Amino acid sequence: MDNFPDLGSLSDIELKELIGELTKEEHEISYQRRILHGKIDILRAELVNRLRKRHDGGQEVISGEDVRRLTDILAGRGAEERPEGA
């Protein structure tokens, strides 16, 4: 809904219909959100399993570049804002 209606101009029935429509839309969005969260959880579990296998295999799990990127994120700057030589 791009434009919210003038609520004073709506009848009780129109208000109830609008509430019903928006409630239905909210339920649909909530359902999609739950689906997305489930997919994200599955992907994260797969990533954890892969990292665990790398660690068990003796591979480096976190690189120096990962630490630099995390530092940039925590400092609130993007990669393009990284100081010279960092």
Secondary structure by P-SEA (a helix, b strand, c coil): cccccccccccaaaaaaaaaaaaaaaaaaaaaaaaaaaaaaaaaaaaaaaaaaaaaaccccccaaaaaaaaaaaaccccccccccc
